[in-house]
Amino acid sequence: MLLNCRELTRYEVLAQDGAFGTVRDIVVHLPTWLVHAVIIDADGLLTHREVSVAPDEIGTLEFPSETLRLRKTTAEMEAEI
């Protein structure tokens, strides 16, 4: 299925145990058109942090609810920032 990457940049990102942030950007390997990484804005109350997520760390992409579910917990994602 083909999607416009701009549509994904507003998707909410959910870790296994709760909300984590929003999709900020998609990194694509142009020769193959494979997704190399998804950049997530893991915004807190006072700070904005970005984390790069590999495709194998993504669980599901849910179109009706506009959410991207990760295969990791919030604590596991926080450890990568």
C-alpha positions, 0 to 999 in steps of 0.5 A, a space after each residue: 500500500 502506498 501512502 503519502 508521508 505527509 499524512 503520517 506526520 500527524 499520527 499519534 505514536 503509542 508505546 506498549 504502555 501509553 502515549 509517546 509522541 507524534 510522527 515528525 518525519 519519515 526517512 526513506 532510502 530513495 533507490 529502494 523506496 524502503 523506509 529507513 526510519 521514522 522520526 518521532 517527536 517525543 514531546 514532554 511538558 517542557 522539552 521537545 525531543 526527537 528519536 529515530 525508530 527503525 521499521 522493525 520497532 513499529 508494531 502497527 499503523 492504524 489508519 482510522 485512528 491515525 496512530 502508530 503503535 510501537 513494539 517497545 514500552 515508554 521506558 525502553 523508548 526513553 532510554 534511547 533518547 
